[in-house]
Amino acid sequence: MSTKKALKWVGFWMALAIVFNIGILLIEGPAKASQFLGGYVIELSLSVDNLFLFLILFSSFGIKPAYQRRVLNYGIFGAIVLRFIFIVLGITLVNKIHFILYIFGVILIISGFKMMFGHEKPVDHRDNKVLKIMGKFLPMTDKMHEEKFFIVENGKKYATPLLAILVLIESSDILFAIDSIPAIFSISTDPFIVYTSNIFAILGLRSLYFVLGALQERFKYVKYGVALILVFTGVKLGILYFDLEIPIVASLLTIFAILVGSVIFSVFKSKGEDNKKKEVELKKVRPLKMY
C-alpha cells in the first residue's frame, strides 16, 4: 500500500468514527458522545507505540511489505476478539471491585514513566519466549513461503516465520491491552462506549501502520506524548480515590493537545536532526585543490 493510499484509508476510518460519534450524539446525547470520542482518541494515540513494535517485528524477521498485509488483517481480527474479552472482564472487575480502578491508575502512571525515561535495549525477537514455547509443540521452518502460515514437507507440517510474526503480534496486543483498556476506563465504563471506541480505532490501524512505516523517522518522538497520555489517564483514575474528577471535555482537550503537541514536536525535532546530519556530511566533503 502506497503512503498516499494509506493516508486516504486512515481518513476514511476516521470519518467513519466521526459519523458513528454523531449518531451517538443524536441518540445518547453529548455526554456519551464525548466519552466515545475520548476513548477513540486514547486508543488511537496509544496504538502508535504498538505499531512501531510491529515495524520492528517485521523488520527483524525480514517480512516483505507484500506479506505484511495478511498478518495485519489477522492481527486486527484477533485484536477485536481479545479486546471484547478484556473489556468484559475489566468491566466485571470494576463493577465488583471498584477499588481496582485506583490500581489501574497506578499501573498506567508506572507504564508512562517507564516509556518516558526507560532506556530501550536491542531485543532479539527471534529469541522470544513465546516462540520457544510454540516451537516445542509445532516444528518451524526459517524460510518464507509467500503468504502461507503452514507448509507440508515430506509429509510433515511446518509453521512459517509469518505465523511466528502473527503469534508475536497477538501476544504483544495482550500486553498493550493492559494499558489501553484501563486508560479508557478513565473516560467511561459503559461496555458499548468502551468497545465501540476500541473497535473504530483498531479498524484504521492497518492503514496507519503503512503511514508510520513510511514516516517513522518523523514520528519517533511521539512515544513521549503517548507516555504523557498514560500518566494523565493514570492520574485521572487515581484522584477518584479523593472524590476528585476531571470533566470529560477537559480530559479530551488535554489528551488531544498532548497528542498534537507530540506530533508537532516530533516533526520539527526530526527536521532539525536531519539538517544537522546534512551539515556534518557537507563539512566532511573536502574542497577540491586548485593547481
C-alpha positions as CSV (number, residue, x, y, z in Angstrom):
1,M,0.0,0.0,0.0
2,S,1.4,3.4,-1.0
3,T,1.6,6.2,1.6
4,K,-0.9,8.3,-0.3
5,K,-3.4,5.4,-0.5
6,A,-2.8,4.6,3.2
7,L,-3.5,8.2,4.2
8,K,-6.8,8.1,2.3
9,W,-7.8,5.0,4.2
10,V,-6.8,6.5,7.5
11,G,-9.0,9.5,6.7
12,F,-11.9,7.1,5.7
13,W,-11.8,5.2,9.0
14,M,-11.5,8.5,11.0
15,A,-14.5,9.9,9.1
16,L,-16.5,6.7,9.8
17,A,-15.7,7.1,13.5
18,I,-16.9,10.7,13.4
19,V,-20.2,9.7,11.7
20,F,-20.7,7.0,14.3
21,N,-20.0,9.6,17.0
22,I,-22.6,11.9,15.6
23,G,-25.0,9.0,15.7
24,I,-24.2,8.5,19.4
25,L,-24.7,12.3,20.0
26,L,-28.1,12.2,18.4
27,I,-29.3,9.1,20.2
28,E,-27.5,9.1,23.5
29,G,-26.7,12.7,24.0
30,P,-23.5,14.8,24.3
31,A,-22.1,13.0,27.5
32,K,-21.9,9.6,25.8
33,A,-20.6,11.2,22.5
34,S,-17.8,12.9,24.5
35,Q,-17.0,9.5,26.1
36,F,-16.8,7.8,22.8
37,L,-14.6,10.5,21.3
38,G,-12.3,10.4,24.4
39,G,-12.0,6.6,24.2
40,Y,-11.3,6.7,20.5
41,V,-8.6,9.4,20.8
42,I,-6.9,7.5,23.7
43,E,-7.0,4.1,21.9
44,L,-5.7,5.7,18.6
45,S,-2.8,7.5,20.3
46,L,-1.8,4.5,22.4
47,S,-1.8,2.4,19.3
48,V,1.0,4.4,17.7
49,D,3.6,2.8,20.1
50,N,2.3,-0.6,19.3
51,L,2.5,0.0,15.6
52,F,6.2,0.9,16.0
53,L,6.7,-2.5,17.6
54,F,5.1,-4.1,14.6
55,L,7.5,-2.3,12.3
56,I,10.4,-3.7,14.4
57,L,9.0,-7.2,14.3
58,F,8.5,-7.3,10.5
59,S,12.0,-5.8,10.0
60,S,13.7,-8.3,12.3
61,F,12.1,-11.2,10.6
62,G,12.7,-9.7,7.1
63,I,9.0,-9.9,6.2
64,K,8.3,-8.2,2.8
65,P,5.5,-5.5,2.7
66,A,3.5,-7.7,0.3
67,Y,3.2,-10.3,3.1
68,Q,2.6,-7.9,5.9
69,R,-0.9,-7.1,5.0
70,R,-2.2,-10.6,5.6
71,V,-0.6,-10.7,9.1
72,L,-2.1,-7.3,9.9
73,N,-5.6,-8.4,8.8
74,Y,-5.5,-11.4,11.0
75,G,-3.9,-9.4,13.8
76,I,-6.8,-6.8,13.7
77,F,-9.4,-9.6,13.8
78,G,-7.6,-11.2,16.7
79,A,-7.4,-7.8,18.5
80,I,-11.2,-7.3,18.1
81,V,-11.9,-10.6,19.8
82,L,-9.2,-10.1,22.5
83,R,-10.5,-6.6,23.3
84,F,-14.0,-7.9,23.7
85,I,-12.8,-10.4,26.3
86,F,-10.6,-7.9,28.1
87,I,-13.3,-5.3,28.2
88,V,-16.0,-7.7,29.5
89,L,-13.5,-9.0,32.2
90,G,-12.4,-5.5,33.0
91,I,-15.8,-4.0,33.5
92,T,-16.9,-7.0,35.5
93,L,-13.9,-6.5,37.8
94,V,-14.6,-2.7,38.1
95,N,-18.3,-3.3,39.0
96,K,-17.4,-5.9,41.6
97,I,-14.2,-4.4,43.0
98,H,-14.4,-0.6,42.4
99,F,-11.0,-0.2,44.1
100,I,-9.3,-1.8,41.2
101,L,-9.7,1.5,39.2
102,Y,-7.1,3.1,41.5
103,I,-4.8,0.1,40.9
104,F,-5.2,0.6,37.2
105,G,-4.3,4.3,37.7
106,V,-1.0,3.3,39.4
107,I,-0.2,0.8,36.6
108,L,-0.8,3.5,33.9
109,I,1.4,6.0,35.7
110,I,4.2,3.5,36.1
111,S,3.9,2.4,32.4
112,G,4.0,6.1,31.3
113,F,7.2,6.9,33.3
114,K,8.8,3.7,32.0
115,M,8.1,4.6,28.5
116,M,9.3,8.2,29.0
117,F,12.5,7.5,30.9
118,G,13.3,3.9,30.3
119,H,16.2,3.0,28.1
120,E,15.3,0.8,25.2
121,K,17.7,-2.1,24.7
122,P,18.1,-4.0,21.4
123,V,15.9,-7.1,21.6
124,D,16.3,-10.3,19.5
125,H,12.7,-11.1,18.8
126,R,13.7,-14.5,17.3
127,D,14.7,-15.5,20.8
128,N,11.2,-14.7,22.2
129,K,9.9,-17.0,24.9
130,V,6.5,-17.2,23.1
131,L,8.2,-18.6,20.0
132,K,10.3,-21.0,22.1
133,I,7.1,-22.5,23.7
134,M,5.4,-22.5,20.2
135,G,8.5,-24.4,18.8
136,K,8.1,-27.2,21.3
137,F,4.6,-28.0,20.0
138,L,5.0,-27.1,16.4
139,P,8.0,-27.5,14.1
140,M,9.0,-24.3,12.3
141,T,10.9,-23.5,9.1
142,D,13.2,-20.5,8.9
143,K,12.2,-19.8,5.2
144,M,9.3,-17.7,3.9
145,H,6.7,-19.4,1.7
146,E,4.9,-16.4,0.3
147,E,1.7,-15.7,2.4
148,K,1.4,-19.2,3.8
149,F,1.3,-19.8,7.6
150,F,1.9,-23.5,7.2
151,I,3.6,-25.8,4.7
152,V,3.9,-29.6,4.3
153,E,7.3,-31.1,3.5
154,N,7.9,-34.8,3.3
155,G,4.5,-35.4,4.9
156,K,5.3,-33.2,7.9
157,K,3.6,-29.9,8.8
158,Y,5.7,-26.9,9.5
159,A,4.9,-23.3,10.6
160,T,6.4,-20.5,8.7
161,P,8.0,-17.2,10.0
162,L,4.8,-15.5,9.0
163,L,2.8,-17.5,11.6
164,A,5.6,-16.7,14.2
165,I,5.1,-13.0,13.5
166,L,1.3,-13.3,13.9
167,V,1.7,-15.0,17.2
168,L,4.1,-12.3,18.4
169,I,1.7,-9.5,17.3
170,E,-1.3,-11.1,19.1
171,S,0.8,-11.7,22.2
172,S,2.0,-8.1,22.1
173,D,-1.6,-6.9,21.8
174,I,-2.4,-8.7,25.1
175,L,0.3,-6.6,26.8
176,F,-0.9,-3.5,25.0
177,A,-4.5,-4.0,26.2
178,I,-3.2,-4.0,29.8
179,D,-2.5,-0.2,29.3
180,S,-5.1,0.8,26.8
181,I,-8.3,-0.7,28.4
182,P,-7.6,0.8,31.9
183,A,-6.8,4.1,30.1
184,I,-10.3,4.1,28.5
185,F,-11.9,3.3,31.9
186,S,-10.7,6.8,32.9
187,I,-13.2,8.1,30.4
188,S,-16.1,5.6,30.6
189,T,-17.0,2.1,32.0
190,D,-20.0,1.8,29.6
191,P,-19.4,-1.5,27.7
192,F,-20.9,-0.2,24.5
193,I,-18.8,3.0,24.5
194,V,-15.5,1.3,25.6
195,Y,-15.8,-1.5,23.0
196,T,-17.0,0.6,20.0
197,S,-14.3,3.3,20.6
198,N,-11.8,0.5,20.7
199,I,-13.1,-1.2,17.5
200,F,-13.2,2.0,15.4
201,A,-9.6,2.8,16.5
202,I,-8.4,-0.7,15.7
203,L,-10.1,-0.8,12.2
204,G,-7.8,2.0,11.0
205,L,-4.6,0.5,12.4
206,R,-3.6,-1.3,9.2
207,S,-3.7,1.9,7.1
208,L,-2.0,3.8,9.9
209,Y,0.8,1.2,10.1
210,F,1.7,1.8,6.4
211,V,1.8,5.6,7.0
212,L,4.0,5.2,10.0
213,G,6.2,2.8,8.1
214,A,6.9,5.5,5.5
215,L,7.3,8.3,8.0
216,Q,8.6,6.5,11.1
217,E,11.7,8.8,11.4
218,R,9.4,11.8,11.5
219,F,7.2,10.4,14.3
220,K,9.8,8.7,16.5
221,Y,9.3,11.2,19.4
222,V,5.5,10.7,19.5
223,K,6.1,7.9,22.1
224,Y,6.8,10.7,24.7
225,G,3.3,12.1,24.0
226,V,1.9,8.6,24.4
227,A,3.7,8.3,27.7
228,L,2.2,11.6,29.0
229,I,-1.3,10.4,28.0
230,L,-0.7,7.2,30.0
231,V,0.4,9.3,33.0
232,F,-2.5,11.7,32.6
233,T,-5.2,8.9,32.4
234,G,-3.5,7.2,35.4
235,V,-3.7,10.4,37.5
236,K,-7.3,10.8,36.3
237,L,-8.2,7.4,37.7
238,G,-6.1,7.8,40.9
239,I,-7.7,11.1,42.0
240,L,-11.1,9.4,42.0
241,Y,-10.0,8.0,45.4
242,F,-10.1,11.6,46.7
243,D,-13.6,12.2,45.1
244,L,-11.9,14.4,42.5
245,E,-12.9,14.1,38.9
246,I,-11.6,15.7,35.7
247,P,-14.5,16.6,33.4
248,I,-14.6,14.6,30.1
249,V,-14.3,17.7,27.9
250,A,-11.2,18.8,29.8
251,S,-9.8,15.3,29.6
252,L,-10.4,15.1,25.9
253,L,-8.8,18.5,25.2
254,T,-5.8,17.6,27.3
255,I,-5.3,14.3,25.5
256,F,-5.8,15.9,22.1
257,A,-3.3,18.7,23.0
258,I,-0.7,16.2,24.2
259,L,-1.1,14.1,21.0
260,V,-1.0,17.0,18.6
261,G,1.9,18.7,20.5
262,S,4.0,15.5,20.4
263,V,3.4,15.1,16.7
264,I,4.5,18.7,16.0
265,F,7.5,18.4,18.3
266,S,8.5,15.1,16.7
267,V,8.3,16.6,13.1
268,F,10.3,19.7,14.0
269,K,12.8,17.7,16.1
270,S,13.4,15.2,13.3
271,K,13.8,18.0,10.8
272,G,16.4,19.6,13.0
273,E,18.3,16.4,13.3
274,D,18.2,15.9,9.5
275,N,19.6,19.4,9.0
276,K,22.4,18.7,11.4
277,K,23.3,15.5,9.7
278,K,23.4,17.3,6.3
279,E,25.7,19.9,7.8
280,V,28.0,17.3,9.2
281,E,28.1,15.5,5.8
282,L,28.9,18.8,4.0
283,K,31.8,19.5,6.4
284,K,33.2,16.1,5.7
285,V,33.4,16.9,2.0
286,R,36.8,18.4,1.3
287,P,37.1,21.1,-1.3
288,L,39.0,20.3,-4.5
289,K,42.5,21.7,-4.6
290,M,43.3,24.1,-7.5
291,Y,46.6,23.5,-9.3
